[in-house]
Amino acid sequence: MLTLEKFEEASEVVKKVAIETKLLYSQYFSEQTGNKVYLKPENMQVTGAYKIRGAYYKISTLTEEERSKGLITASAGNHAQGVAYAAKAYGVKAVIVMPTTTPLMKVERTKSYGAEVVLYGNVYDEACEHAYKLAEEYGYTFIHPFDDLAVATGQGTIAMEIVKELPLVDYILVPIGGGGLCTGVSTLAKMLNPNIKVIGVEPAGANCMQVSLKNGKVTTLPTVNTIADGTAVKTPGEKIFPYIQKNVDDIITVTDDELIVAFLDVVENHKMVVENSGLLTVAALRHMNVQGKKIVSILSGGNMDIITMSSVVQFGLIQRDRIFTVSTMLPDKPGQLVQVAQLIAEEQGNVIKLDHNQFVSTNRNEGVELRITIEAFGTEHKNRIVKRLEEGGFRPRLVKIMM
């Protein structure tokens, strides 16, 4: 069982490898939501995510014989790095099975801690099944990323730090993949103060815990589809599910589009890189129907590869109307392009791409298509630019940007 004594023990054990991530007050999100919002930046943790806590504590509870057999786990990235780092600290072998879709950065980082990496399956669940087979074949000791009470206890040390630093916290928002982090945090939070509300947050395309709670039993989703790869789990944990049922007050789901916008918000206002799964609790802030409350959003990790990051930034700018494209037909005569550029400049729009095509029509009076990609400050500014072009007689048509 999860007990206060075990949580206290884990808090002391994880201090050997994990840093105590201090809460960051967010002026931006507080003003946006009407609450006092604090961020728990586990993206700044030793391995770039909270998973080092559960992995290290779990390994500390193993016997010498269990450790000497070598350790194996399955993970989409963060638990992999946590186990690899902890295994290295204990001087034991670690084998990590990761989905073939895992970002290269997470694979390489896991290898850098000395672990052997096996790529298998398209999602976590397939990788996990393969890891069990390897454990049976080679005698490795399996460390489950979330369905393990010792692992959940280690993750729960986050709640100890939150309550210690912010004793009167009203709400703690916790990302959910399989449920290990939420189990540890919610259970300890309720032990320390039953009045604390713990809200789990899942991707809309991988809401296995929400569905399971609704059904009253652990339920497997037929598929998962989300950019939050760290929480793309089909089946939540069996062992930890009763704790979630007892201690989690509600589940919020957020869309991929909301995660993209949350990434921009955190980068621009807090100068931090947080991976998509870690942004779940930030996106969930706008779903909270409360005012004047002290809310802690756990940022579970920051291990995002550069290619994913660049894609998220571009899509985020498009969603926020910070970048948009208009098309207009012009007479095929000198000076037309200059007039369009002048109108955009007068509205302080910044042209970042031009496509001037003279061969779309044989009609010389309206024979040139001009496509302009423009940088704006947001929706209001975009609308001003479009209106100015309309007033100039250019009949602009908004075009969906293809990335």
Rosetta blueprint (number, residue, H / E / L):
1 M L
2 L L
3 T L
4 L H
5 E H
6 K H
7 F H
8 E H
9 E H
10 A H
11 S H
12 E H
13 V H
14 V H
15 K L
16 K L
17 V L
18 A L
19 I L
20 E L
21 T L
22 K L
23 L L
24 L E
25 Y E
26 S E
27 Q H
28 Y H
29 F H
30 S H
31 E H
32 Q H
33 T H
34 G L
35 N L
36 K E
37 V E
38 Y E
39 L E
40 K E
41 P E
42 E H
43 N H
44 M H
45 Q L
46 V L
47 T L
48 G L
49 A E
50 Y L
51 K H
52 I H
53 R H
54 G H
55 A H
56 Y H
57 Y H
58 K H
59 I H
60 S H
61 T H
62 L L
63 T L
64 E H
65 E H
66 E H
67 R H
68 S H
69 K L
70 G L
71 L E
72 I E
73 T E
74 A E
75 S L
76 A L
77 G L
78 N H
79 H H
80 A H
81 Q H
82 G H
83 V H
84 A H
85 Y H
86 A H
87 A H
88 K H
89 A H
90 Y H
91 G L
92 V L
93 K L
94 A E
95 V E
96 I E
97 V E
98 M E
99 P L
100 T L
101 T L
102 T L
103 P L
104 L H
105 M H
106 K H
107 V H
108 E H
109 R H
110 T H
111 K H
112 S H
113 Y L
114 G L
115 A L
116 E E
117 V E
118 V E
119 L E
120 Y L
121 G L
122 N L
123 V L
124 Y H
125 D H
126 E H
127 A H
128 C H
129 E H
130 H H
131 A H
132 Y H
133 K H
134 L H
135 A H
136 E H
137 E H
138 Y H
139 G L
140 Y L
141 T E
142 F E
143 I L
144 H L
145 P L
146 F L
147 D L
148 D L
149 L H
150 A H
151 V H
152 A H
153 T H
154 G H
155 Q H
156 G L
157 T H
158 I H
159 A H
160 M H
161 E H
162 I H
163 V H
164 K H
165 E H
166 L L
167 P L
168 L L
169 V L
170 D L
171 Y E
172 I E
173 L E
174 V E
175 P E
176 I L
177 G L
178 G L
179 G L
180 G H
181 L H
182 C H
183 T H
184 G H
185 V H
186 S H
187 T H
188 L H
189 A H
190 K H
191 M H
192 L H
193 N L
194 P L
195 N L
196 I L
197 K E
198 V E
199 I E
200 G E
201 V E
202 E E
203 P E
204 A H
205 G H
206 A H
207 N L
208 C H
209 M H
210 Q H
211 V H
212 S H
213 L H
214 K H
215 N H
216 G L
217 K L
218 V L
219 T L
220 T L
221 L L
222 P L
223 T L
224 V L
225 N L
226 T L
227 I L
228 A L
229 D H
230 G H
231 T H
232 A L
233 V L
234 K L
235 T L
236 P L
237 G L
238 E L
239 K L
240 I L
241 F H
242 P H
243 Y H
244 I H
245 Q H
246 K H
247 N H
248 V L
249 D L
250 D E
251 I E
252 I E
253 T E
254 V E
255 T L
256 D H
257 D H
258 E H
259 L H
260 I H
261 V H
262 A H
263 F H
264 L H
265 D H
266 V H
267 V H
268 E H
269 N H
270 H H
271 K L
272 M L
273 V L
274 V L
275 E L
276 N L
277 S H
278 G H
279 L H
280 L H
281 T H
282 V H
283 A H
284 A H
285 L H
286 R H
287 H H
288 M L
289 N L
290 V L
291 Q L
292 G L
293 K L
294 K E
295 I E
296 V E
297 S E
298 I E
299 L E
300 S L
301 G E
302 G L
303 N L
304 M L
305 D L
306 I H
307 I H
308 T H
309 M H
310 S H
311 S H
312 V H
313 V H
314 Q H
315 F H
316 G H
317 L H
318 I H
319 Q H
320 R L
321 D L
322 R L
323 I E
324 F E
325 T E
326 V E
327 S E
328 T E
329 M E
330 L E
331 P L
332 D L
333 K L
334 P L
335 G L
336 Q H
337 L H
338 V H
339 Q H
340 V H
341 A H
342 Q H
343 L H
344 I H
345 A H
346 E H
347 E L
348 Q L
349 G L
350 N E
351 V E
352 I E
353 K E
354 L E
355 D E
356 H E
357 N E
358 Q L
359 F L
360 V L
361 S L
362 T L
363 N L
364 R H
365 N H
366 E H
367 G L
368 V E
369 E E
370 L E
371 R E
372 I E
373 T E
374 I E
375 E E
376 A L
377 F L
378 G L
379 T H
380 E H
381 H H
382 K H
383 N H
384 R H
385 I H
386 V H
387 K H
388 R H
389 L H
390 E H
391 E H
392 G L
393 G L
394 F L
395 R L
396 P L
397 R E
398 L E
399 V E
400 K L
401 I L
402 M L
403 M L
